[in-house]
Amino acid sequence: MPEGRTGRALIGSLSRVIDQDVLERVLATAVRTGADFAEVYAEDKRSTSVGLDDGRIEQVTSGRDRGAGIRVVKGDTTGFAHTADLTEAGLREAAEAAAAAASQGGGVARTVALTRGPERVVSPVAQYPDEVRKADKVALLLRMDDAARSAGGSIVQVSAGYGDSHKHMLVANTDGVFVTDRQVRTLIRVTAVADGDTGMQTGSQSAGQTMGFELFQQIDVDALARDAARIALTKLNARPAPSGALPVVIKQGSGGVLFHEACGHGLEADLVAKGGSVYRGKQGELVASPLVTLVDDGTMTGEWGAIAYDDEGHAGQYNVLIQDGVLTDYMWDYLRARNEGHGYSGNGRRQSYQHLPMVRMTNTYVLNGTEEPDDIVRATDYGVYVAKLGGGSVNTASGDFVFGMTEAYLIENGEITEPLRESNLIGNGPAVLRDIDLLGNDFAMGNPGTCGKDGQGVPVGDGQPTLRVKSMTIGGTAA
Amino acid sequence: MSGSEQLQEIADRIVAQARPGEQVEAFVSRDHETDIRVYEGQVEHFFSAQSEGIGIRVIRDGRTGFAYAGTLDQAAIAEVLAEARDNVEFGTRDEWAGLAEPDGVEVVEQPLWNEELAAYATDHKIQLAKDLEQLTLGIDPRVRVDDSNYSDVAVELAVATTTGIRRNGRENGCYVSVSTLADDGDETQTGFGFSVGRSPQEFDLAKAAREAADRATRLLGATKPASKRVTVVLDPYVTAMFLGIISSTLNGEAVAKGRSLFKDRLGDSVANPLVTLVDDPTNPLAYTATDLDGEGLAARRNVLIDGGVLQGFVHNSYSARRVGTRSTGNAVRGGFKGTPGVGCLALQLQPGTRDQAALVADVDDGVLIQSVQGLHSGVNPISGDFSVGASGLVISGGTVGAPIREFTIASTLQRMLLDVVEIGGDVDWLPMRAAGVSLVIRDITLSGA
């Protein structure tokens, strides 16, 4: 290996670490006590992260996570155990623990035959992170620090982070599924703090793709940093956001989180099954403005939520959830698909081998409409233009959700005018979907996100064209 | 040899490999968790897992490198040390970089390990989750249970450094929780209840069930209020979340890097004189009571705001060195995958004397805030902007009335501390880094219809 390069021990393919006949024997062990289904999910992940703050590279961190989670399902009970020991003995011990957890009764011997699924490439990688010098990763952050600080004397602080991960995963189950995949993700983020007469303001930007270091041939990190600084500086002159219900125009690629929260979670079959979703029993019904076609798409090459296979070994797919306002389908994992006789949708995901899979989104987005984005603003007398949203959260049972606007402006007489201070927007999912009255033709994907559910985080993407919601409540302080 | 002594040996062995001019810290931990979920009287999932790992920090010439692995396999540990050393090359030289050094502060022992829990039978754990589901369903016919859970975790850890810190210990705890749904026609609302303890004997299942049913049913029929300025009474649970945000403005690292809105305010009046805020992990009543901080120094009591006056910030050894003071024993670390940051460990507002009903009786036009949503998206602890989604009950003429939802409450953190009207006497030691207590704040903007 050339001097100064990282990754002393490159990750081996997991299927070379764990033989197929070992997997077959471990799965047979897992269902020996009469279980219906067993699954082995193994991963070997190396990650690098670099943190810059206060003008210094504070630390480079190297991480290694390697292990297997074994799930055993008997009737409606799931047993789960995980181990960092990938030898046959270690896997068998975990299989027995999971089987014992799922079942107390005896059963019959069963053999398991696996058929290796095809290799599937959704997001090709040109430059693996292990093959890039750490110094090159560090240099990106130092450049962003310079770029953000040179945007203006009021920029008083900059922090930035770089992260990459290279994961091999393997899934095998008693239905005969046997697939392997490798996932490479690369992320960069920057936050600038500006200080002025009215206190401090912040601006953040990030970019992340399911690809290698070639990401930085596609994006300009200096521009990203300058943009974060611009947001912070702009907000120094911001006035308090309005308080109350107003029309809201959301810029292309900045409001996908609206759909993620307003309806995405409510279309997850596990929440639907227990009656914890406002969208239960609404298939075939008009649940949104007829302008809206909503898709969850695991196959979107390079996007942050892209997957060749989900974490249950089923291929990532393009799934239409809402077509012209009509609810067409939910998203599914193994358990819900099995229980309801539905096909797999490639939405069974998990944070790591230490977690159980559940229904999760991948890349969730709204398809283009026909309006020119400028016309949408011009058609709005008085309202709020949201150029950047922060995070959000939803109560799927009531449909109530919030999300934060981190860059927003007032619209007056059809023109974008003054910047606004940060605040939350609040709305009810079904109501907001119906209230979308203008949809632009300028579709764009947004920033990379981490979706949290039941304590697990997974990478997701979202996107939408510029659009207008007739009325949403803005949680500011100005009368 | 106990489990944590074994981990100590591993940490000691790493530290012994330090080269001249190197500072080395090894943090080793192992935890075992059980997680049982019951639905409709059946075990929906049973999760039992042990995980372990090591994080190694190396500092040389003011440069820091770090690496971790989720295994204690010998070969992997050697690789972690080599990676951490390699990473040192890429850090920027920082004159304040360095590990904590023993400071002579006495450790206040805490009862962190419970043998009864360690020996508790699996069947009993399952039964607790089943019982909680049944109790909850029995309270109100409109209530359904989404899931009922029992969880416990046992952690052993050890830390060693070339600067002479050498500590190990273990801790366990358990909780039950239940998620509820309540239906009325087309409308569905949700709730939750929980009970925590060092051992299952400390659980109050009836209270958890009652709270879960109450949280879900109390919002049925709730309407969206009109926008106006009001006085709010925060439920203890909401106050604890609010204090969690305030704590990030008192973080010594944020102060050192010029990122705290209180950075130049030491000795100033920053809150109503009623406000005295203390971080005291040595109080055994606190859920997050602990004897050691994340760098292995003794956890200790720190007064942050006294009678409305800003008295101090919390520090780990790095942030303290930067601003020329001593660590306050507030290094926090999320496990072996990271290096210690700075944070409050067990915050508490000095309580008043009156209960929530008495506080409400003094409010003419206001809202009792029972839950908030969007703290991570609508609050900026650097600018101080505060805007969160909320639900609760209307207060009119000193009496609690109809439920309201789908509105926001907004102000700034700076204003809210000054606008405190009264602090209740109803301290609730919640499973969070801050204790709950009812809190009255005036001049809050409510945004609704």
Interface residues (C-beta under 8 A of the other chain):
Chain A: T6 R8 A9 V50 D53 D54 G55 R56 I57 E58 Q59 V60 T61 S62 G63 R64 D65 R66 G67 G75 D76 T77 T78 G79 F80 A81 H82 A84 A97 A101 A102 K134 A135 V138 V156 Q157 V193 D195 G199 M200 Q201 T202 K235 A241 S243 G244 A245 K274 G275 G276 V278 Q354 L356 G390 G391 G392 S393 N395 A397 S398 D400 F401 V402 F403 G404 R421 E422 S423 N424 I426 G427 N428 T473 I474 G475 G476 T477
Chain B: Y39 Q42 V43 E44 H45 F46 F47 S48 A49 S51 E52 T64 G65 F66 A67 Y68 A69 G70 T71 D73 A76 E79 V80 A82 E83 A84 D86 N87 E89 F90 G91 T92 D94 R144 D146 L181 D183 E187 T188 Q189 T190 L219 K224 S227 K257 G258 R259 L261 K337 G338 T339 Q373 G374 H376 S377 G378 N380 I382 S383 G384 D385 S387 V388 G389 S391 R405 E406 F407 T408 I409 A410 S411 T412 T445 L446 S447 G448 A449
